[in-house]
């Protein structure tokens, strides 16, 4: 349980960097030849999430968990519509834009634990420790 806490704390920083837009590396000094680089990237599913964004989520999740990217399994990678500006990750006491927001949801699994990452279309993914469903899922209850 303590290891999960460390993992979640490390992953909470993902997507919070102001150093760039979609696909901006949380470790800008890393090279393609560095350990844990995308040369060890697992096979990623084709889908709604742009490949560069998906690769960044996998790399950041692996880095936060202290594992190689090849150990990260992508469970879900899809385009969704969020019910508001919280992107399915509301924080107590915060106010959010009350409009539908197109974006993405990526769920990865590392060592049996699922981690949820949500984003707007800009691709700035953030770790979500209490994920809420997107509009379509909330309406159908699935």
C-alpha positions as CSV (number, residue, x, y, z in Angstrom):
1,X,0.0,0.0,0.0
2,X,2.9,2.4,0.8
3,X,4.3,1.7,-2.7
4,X,1.0,2.7,-4.2
5,X,1.0,5.9,-2.3
6,X,4.5,6.8,-3.6
7,X,3.4,5.9,-7.1
8,X,0.3,8.0,-6.9
9,X,2.3,11.0,-5.5
10,X,4.8,10.7,-8.3
11,X,2.0,10.4,-10.9
12,X,0.2,13.4,-9.5
13,X,2.9,15.6,-11.0
14,X,2.3,14.3,-14.5
15,X,0.7,16.8,-16.8
16,X,1.3,19.7,-14.3
17,X,4.4,21.0,-16.1
18,X,4.3,24.4,-17.8
19,X,7.2,23.4,-20.1
20,X,5.1,22.6,-23.1
21,X,2.0,21.4,-24.7
22,X,0.9,17.9,-25.8
23,X,3.6,15.4,-25.6
24,X,6.0,17.7,-23.7
25,X,8.3,15.5,-21.7
26,X,8.2,15.7,-17.9
27,X,12.0,15.0,-18.2
28,X,13.1,17.3,-21.0
29,X,16.8,16.4,-20.6
30,X,16.1,12.7,-21.4
31,X,17.4,11.4,-24.7
32,X,15.9,8.7,-26.9
33,X,18.9,6.5,-25.8
34,X,18.3,7.0,-22.1
35,X,17.0,4.0,-20.0
36,X,13.2,4.0,-19.9
37,X,13.0,5.9,-23.2
38,X,10.4,5.1,-25.8
39,X,12.7,2.4,-27.3
40,X,11.3,0.3,-24.5
41,X,7.7,1.5,-25.2
42,X,5.1,-1.2,-25.3
43,X,2.9,-1.8,-28.3
44,X,0.2,0.9,-28.1
45,X,-3.3,0.4,-29.2
46,X,-4.5,2.3,-32.2
47,X,-7.4,4.5,-31.3
48,X,-8.7,7.9,-30.5
49,X,-5.8,9.2,-28.5
50,X,-2.9,10.6,-30.6
51,X,0.1,8.4,-30.4
52,X,2.5,11.1,-29.1
53,X,0.1,11.8,-26.2
54,X,-0.3,8.1,-25.4
55,X,3.4,7.6,-25.5
56,X,3.9,10.5,-23.1
57,X,1.3,9.1,-20.6
58,X,3.0,5.7,-20.7
59,X,6.5,7.2,-20.3
60,X,5.3,9.4,-17.4
61,X,3.4,6.6,-15.7
62,X,6.5,4.3,-15.9
63,X,8.8,7.0,-14.6
64,X,6.4,7.8,-11.7
65,X,6.2,4.1,-10.8
66,X,9.9,3.5,-11.2
67,X,9.4,0.8,-13.9
68,X,10.4,0.4,-17.5
69,X,7.7,1.6,-20.0
70,X,7.5,-2.0,-21.3
71,X,5.9,-2.9,-18.0
72,X,3.0,-0.4,-18.5
73,X,-0.2,-1.9,-20.0
74,X,-2.6,0.4,-21.7
75,X,-6.1,-0.7,-20.6
76,X,-8.2,2.2,-22.1
77,X,-7.2,5.0,-24.5
78,X,-10.2,6.9,-25.8
79,X,-11.7,10.2,-26.8
80,X,-14.4,11.2,-24.4
81,X,-16.5,14.3,-23.5
82,X,-16.1,15.5,-19.9
83,X,-19.1,17.1,-18.2
84,X,-17.2,20.2,-17.1
85,X,-13.7,21.8,-16.8
86,X,-12.8,19.4,-14.0
87,X,-12.2,16.7,-16.7
88,X,-13.6,14.0,-14.5
89,X,-11.1,14.9,-11.7
90,X,-12.9,17.4,-9.5
91,X,-11.1,18.7,-6.4
92,X,-13.0,19.8,-3.3
93,X,-13.5,23.5,-3.1
94,X,-12.6,24.2,-6.7
95,X,-14.9,25.8,-9.3
96,X,-14.9,24.6,-12.9
97,X,-16.2,25.7,-16.3
98,X,-19.7,24.4,-16.6
99,X,-19.6,23.3,-20.2
100,X,-18.9,20.1,-22.1
101,X,-15.2,19.6,-22.7
102,X,-13.9,17.2,-25.4
103,X,-10.9,15.3,-24.3
104,X,-9.3,12.0,-23.6
105,X,-9.1,9.2,-21.0
106,X,-6.2,6.8,-20.6
107,X,-6.1,4.0,-18.1
108,X,-2.9,2.1,-17.6
109,X,-2.0,-0.8,-15.4
110,X,1.3,-1.2,-13.6
111,X,1.9,-4.2,-11.3
112,X,-1.9,-4.9,-11.1
113,X,-2.8,-1.3,-10.2
114,X,-4.9,0.8,-12.6
115,X,-3.9,4.5,-13.0
116,X,-6.3,7.0,-14.6
117,X,-5.1,10.0,-16.7
118,X,-7.6,12.6,-18.0
119,X,-7.0,15.4,-20.5
120,X,-8.7,18.0,-22.6
121,X,-8.1,18.1,-26.3
122,X,-5.0,20.1,-25.7
123,X,-3.5,16.8,-24.4
124,X,-2.2,18.1,-21.1
125,X,-2.8,14.8,-19.2
126,X,-3.2,14.8,-15.4
127,X,-3.3,11.9,-13.0
128,X,-6.7,11.4,-11.5
129,X,-6.9,9.6,-8.2
130,X,-10.7,9.7,-7.9
131,X,-11.8,9.4,-11.6
132,X,-15.4,10.4,-12.5
133,X,-17.0,9.1,-15.7
134,X,-17.2,11.0,-18.9
135,X,-20.6,12.3,-20.2
136,X,-21.5,9.2,-22.3
137,X,-20.7,6.8,-19.5
138,X,-22.5,8.8,-16.8
139,X,-25.7,8.9,-18.9
140,X,-25.7,5.1,-19.5
141,X,-24.3,4.1,-16.2
142,X,-21.7,1.8,-17.8
